Amino acid sequence: MVQDKTAVPAPDTSMTAGPAGTPRAALPARVAGAAAGGLLMYLAFPPVGLWYLAPVGVALALLAVRGVRPRRAAWLGLLTGLGLLLPGLHWVSPIGTDAWLGLVAIESAFYAAWGVGVTLVARLRLWPLWSAALWVAMEWARGEFPFGGFPWVRLAFSQGESVFTPYAALGGAPLVGFAVALCGGLLASAALRAVPGLRPVPGPRASSPARWGRAAALPLAGALAVPAATVAVPRYADEGRTVTVGVIQGNVPGRGMHPLGDEPAVVLRNHTRMLHEMARAVRAGTTPRPDIVVLPENSTDIDPMRNEFARSEIDAAVKDIGVPVLVGAVVGVGENNRATRSLVWDPVTGPGAYYDKQQLVPFGEYTPMKDLVLALFERAGLVGKQSVPGTRDGDLELGPVTIGAINCYEVAFDDIVGDTARTGATPLVVQTNNATYARTNLPPQQLAMSQLRAIEHNRAVVTSAITGISAYVTPDGSIAWRTDELVPAMNVLTVPVRTERTVATRVGALPEWALILVGAGAVAAALRRRAGGVAHTVKREDDHQVGDA
């Protein structure tokens, strides 16, 4: 047989090695990088709040998964998800350790898919751009599946008040997440160019530190330019109109899975008592008279539409303060269902217009696959009557303004908040019940979401929480007032009424879909290139066999 003289390059065994192989020595570094990347991203979220670590975490995750086989990229991506979500979703643990770990396992699978996508597009030019687009696609999928999605711990929600946050006014949370991920990709690219051993050394000249530094300069400049470009994002001026909003935080007697306590009407009395105290302070001249008052979700633990005692307690307190009050109640719907309701209560006419929560909490307000889940988990019976979702946006006339009612869990969902903002409602009012998760990392994470929504829609956001954190976020995302947790609290705030729409409010999900299509197109191009490379290799092998014959 004739020996083949064709020079075949040796497989790339560097940190950026492709499917040809990854050296065993590099694997521990990749594992550590994947887990550390997720952990650094977690530290960017409140209550720690080191937002600048988010792009560094993305960079480490990219360096871990880039250039390995898809199967290995999947479990390295899974490690990144675990590093982020195990601590990031620890607030679920009061429900049960199994619920916490189960949720983390499901959500981490999306990061595994992202890892596969990254290793496919990493051989394309401009790969940091494509990997950032894939991050947006991954977070979109998390927000849709399963059971209506779970968009908690999205990268944008670590940027409640950072150099990246202004992008929210252009493209909402997806564009903020894209900017952070792109910055991380550019940092990873700079590291690959600058650090010996992270990529193949193409020749003797590349061993010069000066050459490495020059090669890294362009992506590093890009990483700095991404946040710097926010100076060009339009800012919105004050319009000179305000509304005075009273906020009540009544607190609850219980903790954990039984926050409302065993004695009925305690929560109701906690909130009506605080409303009477506010009325006395107004009469004494120590507190400004509010135009409207907001009570939190579940501010009454008895249905006021079916119970005369609850109705009379609320009515007396509303008459005492003398202005319309937004009451949070769980009300019966038919014989076997319920609704989580934001109810306008007028001091003269009583209960009137309302908004029913649209985005319900699975296993909290309703039970997916009810018969099976109830048979397997006794705790699922605590859900009780199944909630039914509302069918309209949250614009409600309340005194001199039309507020945008957002109910707790819904603040994490772009479409719910965006649809309400597009009605022209202002300010946005978030009623929330975090009593089960008090003193966990949930309340500060949720407050960061309100900060992002304020900038996204050029609206003040007023949050009334049953146990905290109640807060007022200005339209530029700053926290102007907030409460502690697990204490009764009240305040009367002067809040700007903004009506001008941001670009993000106008275009809705368009930037997100554009970025998803970009990511999908990059994966398609990578697969086509991969298939072409395999075909070319097969052809070369066939040619060699013919030559040998």
C-alpha positions in Angstrom: 0.0 0.0 0.0 1.1 3.5 -0.7 1.6 5.6 2.5 -0.4 8.7 2.7 1.9 11.7 2.8 -0.8 14.3 3.6 0.0 16.3 6.7 -2.8 15.9 9.2 -2.7 18.5 12.1 -2.7 17.1 15.6 -6.0 17.5 17.6 -6.3 20.8 19.4 -5.8 20.0 23.1 -5.9 23.5 24.5 -8.6 25.1 26.7 -10.4 25.9 23.5 -10.1 22.5 22.0 -13.0 21.4 19.9 -14.7 18.0 19.6 -11.4 16.5 18.8 -10.7 16.3 22.6 -10.2 18.0 25.8 -7.1 17.2 27.9 -7.8 15.6 31.3 -5.7 18.3 33.0 -8.1 21.0 31.6 -11.3 19.3 32.9 -10.9 20.3 36.6 -10.3 23.9 35.5 -13.5 23.8 33.4 -15.5 22.3 36.2 -14.3 24.9 38.6 -14.9 27.7 36.1 -18.4 26.6 35.4 -19.4 26.4 39.1 -17.6 29.6 39.9 -19.2 31.4 37.1 -22.7 30.5 38.4 -21.7 31.5 41.9 -20.3 34.9 40.8 -23.6 35.6 39.0 -25.5 34.7 42.2 -23.4 37.3 44.1 -24.5 39.9 41.6 -28.1 39.5 42.9 -29.6 41.1 46.0 -29.2 40.9 48.9 -25.4 40.7 48.1 -25.8 43.0 45.1 -22.3 42.9 43.6 -23.8 43.6 40.2 -20.4 44.0 38.5 -19.7 40.3 39.1 -22.4 39.2 36.6 -20.4 39.7 33.4 -17.3 38.1 35.1 -19.5 35.1 36.0 -20.7 34.8 32.4 -17.1 35.0 31.2 -16.1 32.1 33.4 -19.0 30.0 32.3 -18.2 30.7 28.6 -14.5 29.7 29.1 -15.7 26.5 30.7 -18.1 25.3 28.0 -16.4 26.8 24.9 -14.7 24.3 22.7 -15.8 21.0 24.2 -18.1 18.3 22.8 -21.8 19.1 23.2 -22.4 16.4 25.8 -19.6 17.8 28.0 -20.8 21.4 27.4 -24.3 20.3 28.6 -23.2 19.1 32.0 -20.8 22.0 32.4 -23.7 24.4 31.6 -25.7 22.4 34.2 -23.0 23.2 36.8 -23.2 26.9 36.0 -27.0 26.7 36.5 -26.5 24.9 39.8 -23.9 27.4 41.0 -26.3 30.2 40.3 -29.7 28.7 41.3 -28.8 26.6 44.4 -28.2 29.8 46.4 -30.3 32.1 44.2 -33.5 30.1 44.7 -32.8 29.1 48.3 -35.8 31.1 49.3 -37.9 28.2 48.1 -36.6 26.0 50.9 -39.3 27.0 53.5 -41.7 25.0 51.4 -39.4 22.0 51.6 -35.9 21.0 50.7 -37.3 18.7 48.0 -39.2 21.6 46.4 -36.1 23.7 46.4 -33.8 21.1 44.9 -36.4 19.9 42.4 -37.0 23.4 41.1 -33.2 24.1 40.8 -32.8 20.8 38.9 -35.5 21.7 36.4 -34.3 25.3 35.9 -30.6 24.2 35.6 -31.5 22.1 32.6 -32.0 25.3 30.6 -28.3 26.3 31.3 -27.2 22.9 30.1 -29.0 23.6 26.8 -27.3 27.0 26.7 -23.9 25.3 27.1 -24.6 23.1 24.1 -25.5 26.1 22.0 -22.4 28.0 23.1 -20.0 25.2 22.1 -21.7 25.0 18.7 -21.4 28.8 17.9 -18.0 29.2 19.5 -16.1 28.5 16.3 -18.0 31.2 14.4 -16.7 34.8 14.1 -18.2 37.2 16.6 -19.0 34.3 18.9 -19.5 36.5 22.0 -22.5 38.1 20.2 -24.1 34.8 19.4 -23.6 33.4 22.8 -25.2 36.5 24.4 -28.2 36.0 22.0 -28.4 32.4 23.1 -28.5 33.6 26.7 -31.6 35.6 25.9 -33.2 32.6 24.2 -32.4 30.4 27.2 -34.0 32.9 29.7 -37.0 33.3 27.4 -37.5 29.5 27.5 -37.2 29.5 31.3 -39.9 32.1 31.4 -42.3 30.0 29.4 -41.9 26.4 30.3 -43.0 24.4 32.2 -46.4 25.4 33.8 -46.2 29.0 32.5 -42.5 29.4 33.2 -40.4 30.6 36.1 -38.4 33.8 35.1 -36.8 34.3 38.5 -33.0 35.0 38.8 -32.8 36.3 35.2 -29.5 38.1 34.6 -31.2 41.5 34.2 -32.7 41.2 37.7 -29.2 41.4 39.1 -28.9 44.9 37.7 -31.6 46.7 39.6 -29.3 49.8 39.8 -26.2 49.4 37.7 -24.4 50.8 34.6 -26.4 48.3 32.5 -29.8 49.1 33.8 -30.6 52.0 31.4 -30.8 49.5 28.6 -34.2 48.5 30.1 -35.7 51.7 28.6 -34.8 50.4 25.1 -35.5 46.7 25.2 -36.6 45.8 28.7 -35.1 43.0 30.8 -34.1 40.9 27.7 -31.8 43.7 26.4 -30.3 44.3 29.9 -29.5 40.5 30.1 -28.1 40.5 26.6 -25.8 43.5 27.4 -24.5 41.8 30.5 -23.9 38.5 28.7 -22.3 40.2 25.7 -19.9 42.1 28.1 -19.1 38.7 29.7 -18.4 37.2 26.2 -16.1 40.0 25.3 -14.2 39.5 28.6 -13.9 35.8 27.8 -12.6 36.7 24.3 -10.0 39.1 25.8 -8.9 36.4 28.2 -8.5 33.8 25.4 -6.3 36.3 23.5 -4.3 37.5 26.5 -3.6 34.5 28.7 -1.1 31.8 27.6 -2.6 28.4 27.8 -6.3 29.4 27.3 -6.0 28.9 23.5 -3.6 27.3 21.0 -0.3 29.3 20.4 -0.3 29.8 16.6 3.4 30.6 16.4 6.5 31.9 18.0 5.5 35.6 17.7 2.3 34.9 19.7 4.4 34.1 22.7 5.2 37.8 23.1 3.3 39.3 26.1 3.0 42.6 24.1 1.4 40.7 21.2 -1.1 39.0 23.6 -1.9 42.4 25.1 -2.6 44.0 21.7 -4.7 41.0 20.7 -6.9 41.4 23.8 -7.3 45.1 23.5 -10.2 45.1 21.0 -12.5 42.7 22.9 -11.6 44.4 26.2 -12.5 47.8 24.7 -15.8 46.3 23.5 -16.5 45.0 27.1 -16.0 48.5 28.4 -18.0 50.1 25.5 -21.2 48.0 26.2 -22.0 49.7 29.5 -20.6 53.0 28.4 -23.0 53.1 25.5 -25.9 53.6 27.9 -25.1 57.3 28.0 -26.9 57.5 24.6 -30.1 55.9 26.0 -32.9 58.6 26.2 -33.8 59.9 29.7 -37.3 61.1 30.5 -38.0 64.3 32.2 -40.4 64.9 35.1 -43.8 66.0 33.9 -44.7 68.1 37.0 -47.7 66.0 38.2 -47.8 64.0 41.4 -50.1 61.8 43.5 -49.9 61.2 47.2 -49.9 57.5 48.0 -50.4 55.9 51.5 -48.7 52.6 51.9 -49.6 50.1 54.6 -47.6 47.0 55.8 -49.6 45.3 58.5 -47.4 42.2 59.2 -48.7 38.7 60.0 -48.6 36.5 63.1 -47.2 33.3 61.6 -44.1 32.2 59.7 -43.2 29.7 57.0 -45.9 27.6 55.5 -48.6 29.0 57.9 -47.9 32.8 57.8 -51.4 33.9 58.4 -51.7 32.1 61.7 -54.4 30.0 63.1 -56.7 32.7 64.5 -59.0 34.2 61.9 -59.1 37.9 61.1 -55.7 38.7 62.7 -54.2 39.8 59.4 -57.4 41.7 58.5 -57.3 43.6 61.8 -53.5 44.3 61.5 -54.1 46.2 58.2 -57.3 47.9 59.2 -55.7 49.0 62.5 -52.8 50.6 60.5 -55.3 52.3 58.2 -57.1 53.8 61.3 -53.7 54.9 62.6 -52.9 56.6 59.4 -56.2 58.4 59.5 -55.5 59.6 63.1 -52.1 60.9 62.0 -53.6 62.8 59.1 -56.2 64.4 61.5 -53.4 65.3 63.9 -51.4 66.9 61.1 -48.4 64.7 61.6 -48.9 62.8 58.3 -49.9 64.4 54.9 -53.4 63.4 53.6 -53.0 60.8 50.9 -54.9 60.8 47.7 -55.0 57.0 47.6 -53.9 54.2 49.9 -52.5 50.8 48.9 -52.8 47.6 51.1 -50.8 44.5 50.2 -51.8 41.2 48.7 -53.7 39.1 51.2 -54.2 42.2 53.5 -57.4 40.5 54.5 -57.4 36.8 55.4 -61.2 36.6 55.1 -63.2 37.1 51.8 -64.9 40.5 52.2 -67.2 39.8 49.3 -68.8 36.8 51.2 -68.2 37.7 54.9 -70.1 40.6 56.4 -67.6 41.0 59.3 -64.7 41.4 57.0 -66.7 43.8 54.7 -67.7 46.0 57.7 -64.1 46.1 59.1 -62.6 47.2 55.8 -65.4 49.7 55.0 -65.1 51.4 58.4 -61.3 51.8 58.0 -61.7 53.1 54.4 -64.3 55.6 55.6 -62.0 56.7 58.4 -59.2 57.6 56.0 -61.7 59.0 53.5 -59.9 58.2 50.2 -60.0 55.2 47.8 -58.0 52.2 49.0 -56.6 49.3 47.0 -57.3 46.2 49.0 -55.6 42.8 48.4 -58.0 39.9 48.9 -58.5 36.3 48.0 -62.2 36.1 46.9 -64.4 33.1 46.1 -65.3 32.5 42.5 -68.2 30.1 42.2 -68.3 27.1 44.5 -64.8 25.7 44.2 -62.5 28.3 42.9 -60.9 31.6 44.0 -59.1 34.7 42.6 -56.3 36.8 44.0 -57.8 40.2 43.6 -56.8 43.9 43.7 -60.0 45.5 44.8 -60.8 49.3 44.7 -62.7 50.2 47.8 -64.3 53.7 47.8 -65.2 55.4 51.1 -68.7 56.3 49.7 -69.7 53.5 47.3 -67.7 50.6 48.8 -66.0 47.8 46.7 -66.0 48.4 43.0 -63.6 47.8 40.1 -61.0 45.1 40.5 -58.0 43.3 38.9 -57.6 39.6 39.2 -54.1 38.2 39.1 -53.3 36.7 35.7 -50.0 34.9 36.2 -50.7 32.4 38.9 -48.1 30.6 41.0 -48.0 26.9 40.1 -48.3 24.7 43.3 -49.0 27.8 45.3 -52.3 29.2 43.8 -53.2 26.2 41.6 -52.0 22.7 41.2 -50.9 21.5 37.8 -51.7 17.8 37.1 -53.8 18.0 40.3 -54.8 14.4 40.8 -51.3 13.0 40.4 -49.6 15.7 42.5 -52.1 15.4 45.3 -51.6 11.7 45.4 -47.8 12.1 45.6 -47.4 15.1 47.9 -49.5 15.8 50.9 -48.3 19.4 51.1 -50.0 20.1 47.8 -53.3 20.0 49.6 -52.4 23.3 51.3 -53.2 25.1 48.1 -56.9 24.5 48.8 -59.3 25.9 46.3 -57.8 26.4 42.9 -57.3 30.0 41.7 -58.5 31.1 38.3 -56.5 33.7 36.3 -57.8 37.1 35.5 -58.5 38.1 31.9 -57.8 41.8 31.8 -54.9 44.2 32.3 -54.3 45.9 35.7 -55.3 49.5 34.8 -57.7 50.6 37.7 -59.1 54.0 38.4 -58.1 54.9 41.9 -58.9 58.4 43.1 -57.2 61.0 40.8 -55.1 58.5 38.9 -55.4 55.2 36.9 -52.9 52.9 38.6 -51.3 49.8 37.1 -52.0 46.9 39.4 -49.3 44.2 39.4 -49.8 41.3 41.8 -46.7 39.9 43.5 -45.3 37.0 41.3 -46.4 38.9 38.1 -43.6 41.5 38.5 -41.1 38.9 37.1 -43.1 38.6 33.8 -42.4 41.1 31.1 -45.7 40.7 29.3 -47.9 41.2 32.3 -46.1 44.4 33.4 -45.7 45.7 29.8 -49.3 45.1 28.9 -50.4 47.1 32.0 -47.9 49.9 31.3 -49.2 50.1 27.7 -52.7 51.0 28.9 -51.2 54.3 30.2 -51.6 53.4 33.8 -49.4 55.3 36.2 -47.9 54.8 38.7 -47.4 51.0 38.9 -48.5 49.4 42.1 -47.1 46.0 43.2 -49.1 44.3 46.0 -47.2 41.3 47.3 -47.3 38.7 50.0 -43.9 37.3 50.8 -44.7 36.2 54.3 -43.7 32.5 53.7 -40.3 33.7 52.5 -39.6 36.5 55.0 -35.9 37.0 55.8 -34.9 35.0 52.7 -33.4 36.4 49.5 -36.8 36.6 47.8 -37.9 40.1 49.0 -34.7 41.9 47.9 -34.7 40.0 44.6 -38.3 41.1 44.0 -37.5 44.7 44.9 -34.7 44.7 42.2 -37.3 43.6 39.7 -39.4 46.7 40.6 -36.3 48.9 40.1 -35.9 47.5 36.6 -39.6 47.9 35.7 -39.5 51.5 36.8 -36.8 52.3 34.2 -38.2 50.0 31.6 -41.6 51.9 31.6 -40.7 55.3 32.9 -43.1 54.8 35.9 -42.8 55.2 39.6 -43.4 51.8 41.3 -45.0 51.6 44.7 -44.8 48.2 46.5 -47.0 47.3 49.4 -45.8 44.0 51.0 -47.6 42.2 53.8 -44.4 41.6 55.7 -41.9 43.6 53.7 -40.2 44.8 51.7 -42.6 47.7 51.0 -40.9 50.4 48.9 -41.2 53.4 46.6 -39.0 53.2 43.5 -38.6 56.4 41.4 -38.9 56.3 37.6 -35.1 56.3 37.3 -34.9 53.1 39.4 -33.7 54.6 42.7 -35.2 53.3 46.0 -36.5 56.4 47.6 -38.1 54.6 50.6 -38.3 51.1 51.9 -39.3 49.2 55.1 -37.7 46.6 57.2 -39.3 43.1 57.2 -41.6 41.6 59.7 -42.7 44.9 61.2 -45.8 47.0 60.9 -45.1 50.1 58.8 -46.8 52.9 57.0 -45.9 56.0 55.1 -47.5 58.7 52.8 -45.4 59.3 49.7 -45.5 62.0 47.0 -45.0 60.0 43.8 -44.5 61.5 40.3 -47.1 60.7 37.7 -45.3 60.0 34.4 -47.2 59.3 31.2 -44.5 59.3 28.5 -43.8 55.9 27.1 -40.3 54.5 26.7 -39.0 52.7 23.6 -39.3 49.4 25.5 -43.0 50.1 26.4 -43.7 50.8 22.7 -41.9 47.9 21.1 -42.7 45.2 23.7 -41.2 41.8 23.1 -39.7 42.8 19.7 -36.1 43.1 20.9 -36.3 39.8 22.7 -37.6 38.0 19.6 -35.0 39.6 17.4 -32.2 38.3 19.7 -33.8 34.9 19.9 -33.8 34.7 16.1 -30.1 35.9 16.0 -29.2 33.1 18.4 -31.2 30.5 16.5 -29.6 31.6 13.2 -26.1 31.3 14.7 -26.8 27.7 15.8 -28.1 26.9 12.4 -25.0 28.3 10.7 -22.8 26.4 13.2 -24.6 23.1 12.5 -24.3 23.7 8.7 -20.6 24.4 9.1 -20.2 21.4 11.3 -22.0 19.2 8.8 -19.9 20.6 5.9 -16.7 19.9 7.9 -17.7 16.3 8.5 -18.5 15.8 4.8 -15.2 17.3 3.8 -13.3 14.9 6.2 -15.2 11.9 4.9 -14.4 12.9 1.3 -10.7 13.3 2.2 -10.7 9.8 3.8 -12.4 8.3 0.7 -9.8 10.0 -1.6 -7.0 8.6 0.6 -8.5 5.1 0.4 -8.7 5.3 -3.4 -5.0 6.5 -3.5 -3.9 3.6 -1.3 -5.7 1.1 -3.6 
